[in-house]
Amino acid sequence: MIIPVKWTDEGVLMLDQRLLPTEEKWLVLRSYNEVADAIREMVVRGAPAIGISAAYGIALGMKQFVGTSIEDMEDELEFVADCMAQTRPTAVNLFWAIERMKKTFQKAKNEGKTITEIKQSLIEEAKKIHQEDIEAQEKIALYGGELIKDESTVLTHCNAGALATGGIWGTALGVIRGAKKQGKRVAVIADETRPYLQGARLTAWELMKDEIPVTLITDNMAGYMMRKGKVHAVVVGADRIAANGDTANKIGTYSLAVLAKENQIPFYVAAPLSTIDLNCPNGDAIPIEERNKREVTHIKDIQVAPEKIEVANPAFDVTPNEYISAIITEKGIAKQPYVETLKKLFD
C-alpha cells in the first residue's frame, strides 16, 4: 500500500519520488518552506498529491506560528498560502486545497476559537482533505473499472497512480486496479514519459509492486502499438479540467488522444472533482508551467544534448474535449456535452 505523503508530529513525511525506482527514501519536512520546495522540485508530484501536500504545508506553517494575535496569524496564513500557490501553477488541486484551508481558518476565527484551537482545526482539515482523496480514488476505481473490458491492455502516460495522489489507488492506475478487483484480466503499457520519465520510474514501479503485467515503451512507440491492435483503451490522469472538458495533463497526452481517435480506441480521463475547474472556460485559459531546461538536456547528471542549446520544456499540454471518450470521477462518469455533464457532477 503506497501512501506518498503523511502528517507526523515531527513534520510532513514524503517519499522522495525523484529517487525512484532505485532508492526509496523518506524525507521529514520540518517547515512550510521545505514543503513548498518539495512540491516545486517534484519530491511529490501529481495534482491530488500536490493539493494534499500544500494543505499539510499550511497546517505545518500555522502549527509553528508563535504570535499571540489572530490578525497576525491570518497575515501569516496568507503569506504561507501564497508560497504554496507559486509552486506548481497548472495543478488546480493546489489552489482548491489552499482555499479550503483558508475557509477553515475563517470559520474557526468566526467561531471565536483560540490560536491553539485554530492550529488544531487546520491540522484536522488537512488530514480530512487527504482522507477524502483516498475515498474518492476508490470510487473512481469502481466507476472506471466498469469501462475496462476483460483481457484488455490499457496504455497510460506519466504517473497517475498512488504516488500522484493521497495513496493506495491512484486515478488512472486506480481505474486499472478497479478493473482487476472486479476480476478482469488487465495488462498495461506504460509510456516512459519524457523528459522526467514518470512512466518508466514511477508507473512501472507501482504496477510491478502490485504484480500487474506492465510493458514499458518509449513515448514515440505508442502509435505503433495502437496500429498493431495492442492497445484496447487509454487511461490518463489530469492536472486541470476546464468547464468544457478540455484537459491539461502531462506533456504528450494530447498526442496520445489524437492517435487514439485515429485508431478508434477509447480515451479516458480519470480525476477527482477537485481537478475540475468550472471557473476555467476552456483549455486556452489553463496556465502551462514551463520547467527547467536541464530536465531535457540531462538525464540525472548525464548530459544528452549540446551545450547552450535552446530548449522548450512545457510540463503539460491540453487535450481538447472532443478527443475524450469519458471523464471518470468519484461522482460518476461524464460524457459529452461536458459543459452540462461536468456541472451536474457538482450538483
C-alpha positions in Angstrom: 0.0 0.0 0.0 1.7 3.2 -1.2 0.9 6.5 0.6 3.5 9.1 -0.6 2.8 11.9 1.9 1.9 11.7 5.6 1.4 14.0 8.6 3.5 13.4 11.6 4.3 15.2 14.9 7.8 15.9 13.6 6.7 17.3 10.2 5.4 16.3 6.8 6.8 12.9 5.7 7.3 12.5 2.0 8.6 9.7 -0.2 11.2 11.3 -2.5 9.9 10.4 -5.9 13.0 11.8 -7.6 15.0 8.8 -6.5 12.6 6.1 -7.5 12.8 3.3 -8.6 16.4 2.7 -7.5 16.1 4.2 -4.0 13.1 4.5 -1.5 13.9 7.4 0.7 11.6 9.3 3.1 12.1 13.0 3.9 10.9 14.7 7.0 10.0 18.3 6.1 10.0 20.4 9.2 8.8 23.8 7.8 6.3 25.1 5.3 9.3 26.3 3.1 10.6 22.8 2.9 7.2 21.6 1.9 6.9 24.3 -0.8 10.4 23.4 -2.1 9.5 19.7 -2.2 6.4 20.4 -4.3 8.4 22.7 -6.7 11.3 20.3 -7.0 8.9 17.3 -7.6 9.8 15.3 -4.5 6.0 14.9 -4.6 4.0 15.3 -7.9 0.6 14.6 -9.3 -2.3 17.1 -8.9 -4.1 15.4 -5.9 -0.8 14.8 -4.0 0.2 18.4 -4.6 -3.0 19.6 -3.1 -2.7 17.4 0.0 0.9 18.4 0.4 0.0 22.1 0.2 -2.7 21.6 2.9 -0.2 19.9 5.1 2.4 22.7 4.4 -0.1 25.3 5.5 -1.0 23.3 8.6 2.6 22.9 9.5 3.3 26.6 9.0 0.5 27.6 11.2 1.4 25.0 13.8 4.8 26.8 14.1 3.2 30.3 14.4 4.5 31.9 17.6 2.4 35.1 17.7 -0.4 35.9 20.1 -2.7 37.8 17.7 -5.4 36.2 15.5 -4.8 39.1 13.0 -1.1 38.3 12.8 -1.9 34.6 12.4 -4.2 35.5 9.5 -1.4 37.5 7.8 1.0 34.6 8.3 -1.6 32.2 6.8 -1.9 34.4 3.7 1.9 34.5 3.3 2.3 30.7 3.7 -0.6 30.1 1.3 1.0 32.4 -1.3 4.2 30.5 -1.0 2.3 27.3 -1.8 0.4 28.9 -4.7 3.6 29.7 -6.5 4.9 26.2 -6.6 3.0 24.4 -9.5 0.5 26.7 -11.2 -1.1 24.2 -13.6 -2.4 21.9 -10.9 -5.8 23.3 -9.8 -6.0 20.9 -6.8 -3.2 23.1 -5.3 -5.5 26.2 -5.3 -8.5 24.1 -4.3 -6.7 22.9 -1.2 -5.4 26.3 -0.3 -8.9 27.8 -0.4 -10.2 25.0 1.8 -7.5 25.8 4.4 -8.3 29.5 4.2 -12.0 28.8 4.7 -11.2 26.6 7.7 -9.2 29.4 9.3 -12.1 31.9 8.7 -14.7 29.5 10.2 -12.6 28.9 13.3 -11.9 32.6 13.7 -15.6 33.5 13.4 -16.4 30.9 16.0 -14.1 32.6 18.4 -11.6 29.8 18.7 -8.2 30.3 20.3 -4.9 30.2 18.4 -4.3 26.8 19.7 -7.7 25.6 18.6 -7.3 27.1 15.2 -4.0 25.3 14.7 -5.7 22.0 15.5 -8.6 22.8 13.2 -6.1 23.4 10.3 -4.3 20.1 11.0 -7.6 18.2 11.1 -8.8 19.8 7.8 -5.5 18.8 6.0 -6.0 15.3 7.3 -9.6 15.4 6.1 -8.5 16.5 2.6 -6.1 13.6 2.5 -8.7 11.0 3.6 -11.4 12.3 1.2 -8.9 11.9 -1.6 -8.3 8.3 -0.8 -12.1 7.7 -0.6 -12.6 9.5 -4.0 -9.9 7.3 -5.6 -11.7 4.2 -4.6 -14.9 5.4 -6.2 -13.1 6.4 -9.3 -11.6 2.9 -9.4 -15.2 1.4 -9.1 -16.7 3.5 -11.9 -13.7 3.4 -14.1 -13.2 -0.3 -13.7 -16.6 -0.9 -15.3 -15.3 0.7 -18.6 -12.4 -1.7 -18.9 -13.1 -4.9 -20.7 -11.8 -8.3 -19.6 -8.4 -9.2 -21.2 -7.7 -5.6 -22.1 -4.4 -3.9 -22.4 -4.5 -0.3 -21.2 -2.0 2.4 -22.2 -1.2 5.1 -19.7 1.0 8.1 -19.7 3.1 9.7 -16.9 2.1 8.5 -13.4 -1.5 8.9 -12.2 -1.2 6.2 -9.6 -1.0 6.1 -5.8 2.2 8.2 -5.9 0.3 11.0 -7.6 -2.5 11.1 -5.0 -3.1 10.6 -1.4 -2.2 6.9 -1.9 -3.5 3.4 -2.3 -5.5 3.6 -5.6 -4.5 6.4 -7.8 -6.7 7.9 -10.6 -5.7 6.4 -13.9 -4.0 3.5 -12.2 -7.0 3.3 -9.9 -9.2 2.5 -12.9 -6.8 -0.4 -13.7 -6.7 -1.5 -10.1 -10.5 -1.3 -10.0 -10.9 -3.5 -13.1 -8.5 -6.0 -11.5 -10.6 -6.0 -8.3 -13.7 -6.7 -10.4 -12.0 -9.9 -11.6 -10.8 -8.7 -15.0 -7.5 -9.7 -16.5 -5.8 -6.4 -17.4 -2.3 -5.6 -18.7 -0.7 -2.2 -19.0 1.6 -0.4 -21.5 3.4 2.5 -19.8 4.8 5.3 -21.8 8.3 6.3 -20.4 7.1 9.9 -20.3 10.0 12.1 -21.3 11.6 14.3 -20.1 11.1 13.4 -16.4 10.4 9.6 -17.0 7.5 9.3 -14.6 6.2 6.4 -16.6 9.4 4.5 -16.5 10.4 5.4 -13.0 7.1 5.5 -11.2 4.2 3.8 -13.0 6.3 0.8 -13.9 7.5 0.6 -10.2 3.9 0.8 -8.8 2.5 -1.8 -11.2 5.3 -4.2 -10.6 4.7 -3.9 -6.8 1.1 -4.8 -7.4 2.0 -7.7 -9.8 0.0 -6.1 -12.6 1.6 -7.1 -16.0 3.3 -4.0 -17.4 5.3 -3.3 -20.6 7.4 -0.2 -20.8 7.7 1.7 -24.1 9.2 4.9 -25.3 6.7 7.7 -25.9 7.2 7.6 -29.7 6.2 3.9 -29.8 2.6 4.5 -28.8 1.2 5.0 -32.3 2.9 1.7 -33.5 1.4 -0.2 -30.6 -2.1 1.2 -31.3 -1.9 0.5 -35.0 -0.9 -3.1 -34.3 -4.0 -3.6 -32.1 -2.1 -4.0 -28.9 -4.0 -1.2 -27.1 -7.6 -1.5 -26.1 -8.1 1.7 -24.1 -6.0 4.7 -23.0 -6.5 6.0 -19.4 -4.7 9.1 -18.1 -5.0 11.4 -15.2 -5.3 15.2 -15.2 -3.9 18.3 -13.6 -6.8 20.6 -14.5 -10.1 20.0 -16.4 -11.8 23.1 -17.8 -15.6 23.6 -17.6 -15.9 22.4 -21.3 -13.9 19.2 -20.7 -10.6 20.4 -22.2 -8.0 18.7 -20.0 -4.4 19.6 -19.1 -2.2 16.7 -18.4 1.5 15.7 -18.7 3.1 16.8 -22.0 2.5 14.1 -24.6 -1.1 13.4 -23.6 -2.6 15.3 -26.5 -0.6 13.3 -29.0 -1.9 10.1 -27.4 -5.5 11.4 -27.7 -5.1 12.1 -31.4 -3.6 8.7 -32.0 -6.4 7.0 -30.0 -9.1 8.7 -32.0 -7.4 7.8 -35.3 -7.2 4.2 -34.2 -10.8 4.2 -32.7 -9.5 3.5 -29.2 -11.5 4.9 -26.2 -9.5 7.7 -24.4 -10.5 8.1 -20.7 -9.5 10.8 -18.2 -9.7 9.8 -14.5 -9.6 12.6 -11.9 -11.4 13.7 -8.7 -13.8 16.7 -8.7 -11.1 18.8 -7.1 -9.3 18.7 -10.5 -12.3 20.2 -12.4 -12.2 24.0 -12.6 -15.6 25.2 -13.5 -14.3 28.8 -13.4 -11.9 27.9 -16.3 -14.0 28.1 -19.5 -11.7 26.1 -21.8 -8.2 24.8 -22.3 -6.8 28.1 -23.6 -7.3 29.6 -20.1 -5.2 26.9 -18.4 -1.7 28.2 -17.4 1.0 25.9 -18.6 4.1 25.5 -16.4 7.5 25.8 -18.2 10.1 23.8 -16.4 13.9 23.9 -16.2 15.7 23.1 -19.5 18.1 20.8 -17.6 15.3 18.2 -17.4 15.5 17.9 -21.2 19.3 18.3 -21.7 20.2 15.9 -18.9 19.1 12.5 -17.6 20.0 12.8 -13.9 23.6 14.1 -14.2 24.3 12.8 -17.6 24.2 15.4 -20.4 22.5 14.2 -23.6 22.3 17.5 -25.6 24.8 20.1 -26.8 25.9 22.9 -24.5 23.8 26.1 -24.8 21.1 24.5 -27.0 17.8 26.4 -26.9 15.2 24.3 -25.0 11.4 24.4 -24.7 10.1 22.4 -21.7 6.3 22.8 -21.2 5.3 20.4 -18.5 1.7 19.9 -19.7 -0.4 20.1 -22.9 -4.1 20.4 -23.3 -6.3 17.7 -24.9 -9.5 19.2 -26.5 -12.7 17.7 -25.2 -13.7 16.2 -28.5 -10.9 13.6 -28.1 -12.1 12.4 -24.7 -14.4 9.5 -24.5 -15.3 10.0 -20.9 -14.2 11.7 -17.7 -14.3 9.4 -14.7 -14.8 11.0 -11.2 -15.8 9.9 -7.8 -19.4 11.2 -8.5 -19.8 9.2 -11.7 -18.8 9.2 -15.4 -19.2 12.3 -17.5 -19.6 12.2 -21.3 -20.3 14.8 -24.0 -21.6 17.5 -23.7 -19.1 18.2 -20.9 -20.3 21.7 -20.3 -23.5 20.2 -18.9 -22.4 16.8 -17.5 -19.4 18.2 -15.5 -21.5 20.8 -13.9 -24.1 18.2 -12.9 -21.5 16.2 -11.0 -21.2 19.1 -8.6 -25.0 19.2 -8.1 
